[in-house]
Amino acid sequence: DRTDEAVTRMREASGLFVRVHGEYHHDSGNSFANLAGLLDASGRGDEAEKLWRKALAVHEYTLGPAHPHTALTRFNFGKHVFDRGSVDEARDLWLQCRSDWADAHGPDYALVQSLDAILPNLGPPAAGSDVP
């Protein structure tokens, strides 16, 4: 199965980034996100979720919580949790993405417009959410 081989190679690559740069480097975070996406695509959602959370934590730490690349990781993690049925968590993640991208790129940015089309269909933020 080529998927298993790809996962093995991606794990090796991720390990190399961590050995060279350390765990809390944005390239290591990218490797975690890439591996998470591959695991998602191969139906290994539980493993993927741990890596999505790790990638987001690394990007928030190294790049800052509002950095456009951090927002992209947050967006992809939001898709993961949405696909797994966590609509409230996805909404909160995507609201933050929308805010960060609008601040960085303006309201005409394609991903802001995409989220403007998606978010109203998800309902209001969860009670107690700290996302506007």
NULUMTOR-545263 format. One record per residue: residue in three letters; y, z, x of N, C-alpha, C in turn. Coordinates in steps of 0.1 Angstrom, whole numbers, plus 5000, padded with zeros to 4 digits. Atoms other than C-alpha are relative to their C-alpha. Layout:
<sites>
alaYZXYZXYZX
...
</sites>
This chain:
<sites>
asp498850005008500050005000501250005009
arg498850014992503349895015501050114998
thr499149895003505250164998499750125008
asp500449894992503350435016500449985014
glu499650034986504050265049501550015001
ala498549995000507750235040500450145000
val499649865000507950605032499750065013
thr500449944986506150695065501149965010
arg499050054990508650475085501350064997
met498749945003511650615066500050155004
arg500149864995510450965073500250015015
glu499950004985510150885110501549975004
ala498650034997513650735110500950124997
ser499349885004515051035092499950115010
gly500249904990513451265117500749975013
leu499350044988514951065145501550034999
phe498649975002518451095130500350155002
val499949864999517951465128499950055014
arg500149964986516751495163501249965009
val498850054992519651285177501350074997
his498649955004522551415156500050144994
gly500149885007521251735140500049984985
glu500150025015520651795103501349984993
tyr498850015007524251835094501049905007
his499250114995525551495105499949894988
his500050095011526551225080498949895001
asp501150104999524050975094498650074996
ser501249935004521251235089500150014984
gly499950005015522551275053499749864994
asn500450145005522350895049498549985000
ser501550024999518750905061499350074989
phe500649925011517951175035500249924987
ala499850085012519550965008499249874999
asn500850125000517750645018498550044997
leu501449955003514450835018499850044986
ala500049965014515250984985499949884990
gly500050125008515950644970498649935000
leu501350064999512650514983498950084993
leu500949915007510750814970500249994985
asp499750035014512450764936499349884995
ala500650135004511350404935498550005000
ser501549995000507750504943499550104991
gly500549905010507550764915499850145006
arg500249864995507851074937501350074998
gly498749945004510751224919500250145005
asp499849874995510151584929500450015015
glu499650014986510251504966501449945001
ala498750074999513251274960501150104996
glu498949915004515251544942500450105011
lys499749914988514951784972500949935010
leu499350074990516251514995501449954995
trp498750035006519051404971500950125001
arg499249884999520251764970500450035015
lys499749984986520051785008501049905005
ala499050104996521851455013501450034995
leu498749965005524651564990500650125007
ala499549884993524951905007500649955014
val499650044987525151735041501349924999
his498850085001527751475030501250094995
glu498949915004529851745013500550085012
tyr499749924988529751955045500749915011
thr499550084988530351665070501249914996
leu498950105003532651425051501050064990
gly499149945010534151655024499549974986
pro500650025014533351694987500749884993
ala499450115007535851424977500049865007
his500150134992535051155003499349904992
pro500750105008534150824987498549985003
his501450014997530850815005499250124994
thr500649895007530051164993499849974985
ala500050045014530851034958498949914997
leu501150095002528350754962498750075000
thr501249925000525651004972499950084987
arg500049925012526651214942499649914988
phe500350105011526550904919498549975000
asn501450034999523050814931499150114996
phe500749885004521851164927500150024985
gly499849995015523351164892499049904993
lys500950095006521250854884498650065000
his501349944998518151034897499850114989
val500249895009518751344875500149954985
phe500050065013519651124845498749944996
asp501350065002516450934848498950104997
arg501049895003514551264848500450084988
gly499749935013516251374816501150115001
ser498949904998519051604830501349944997
val498850075004521851444811501350095003
asp498849924997524251744815500350005015
glu499850004986523751754852500649875005
ala499550134997524251384855501449984996
arg498750015005527351394834501050075010
asp499149934991528851664856500249935014
leu500050074987527951474888500949884999
trp499350125002529351154874501550024997
leu498649975002532551314862500750035013
gln499449984987533251434897500149875008
cys499950134993532451084911501249924995
arg498950075007534850934886501450055005
ser498749944996537651174896500249965015
asp499850034985537051124934500349855002
trp499850144998536850744932501449964994
ala498650035006539950724909501150045010
asp499049954990541850934934500149925012
ala500050074987540750734964500349854998
his500050145002540650384949500949954988
gly499350035012542550394916499149974988
pro500850025012541450334880499449874998
asp500650145001540649964885498849985009
tyr501150004992537950044910498749984991
ala501250035008534649894897499150114996
leu500949895003532650214899500750104990
val499249925010535450404880499949944987
gln500150075013535350144853498650014994
ser501449995005531550154851499850144994
leu500249865005531650534847500850024987
asp499249995012534450494821499249954988
ala500850055011531950294801498850084997
ile501249925002529050534806500350144995
leu499849865003530550874803500250044986
pro499849965014531750874767498750004992
asn501350005007528150804756499150125003
leu500849884996526951124773500450134993
gly499449885006529051364753500850085009
pro499149924992531251644765499350075011
pro500649924989530751844797499350124994
ala500849885004528252134794501050125001
ala499249875001529752474785499950075014
gly500049934988530752654816500149915012
ser499950104989531052334837501450025007
asp498750004993533752344864500549865002
val499550144998534151964862500949984988
pro499050035010537251854842499449914989
</sites>
